[in-house]
Amino acid sequence: MTFEQSLAEAQAQSTVGVAEYQGQIASMSTAIEVAKSDLHKMILAYQELLDIKLALDVEISTYKKLMEGSDFKISDSFSGGGFTFTAGSGSSVKDEVYSTHIETSVISDESEST
């Protein structure tokens, strides 16, 4: 076997190897995009459940205060939204609940910024 034949064979093998690695990279990139999409969906679902939990916690707190029969007023703000409860010694109760959904994303792809 001559030197030129060895060189041609080595180049052919390296070309095949490069093509295989490029295929693996493409496959992994696709898997990463699918995982990002799934994570984004899970984050949105989690945020929705957290919003529901917070609203239920507020409602539970209101009912506990009403059952205790005490006068109360709570004012607070949470992530740009607020909630206010007012109850008096009378039978009327005023509840206002404001919920602000803040979308956060932990997904980043440094390769897209370059």
Beta strands, then each sheet from edge to edge (+ up, - down):
strand 1: 72-78
strand 2: 81-87
strand 3: 93-97
sheet 1: 1+ 2- 3+
end
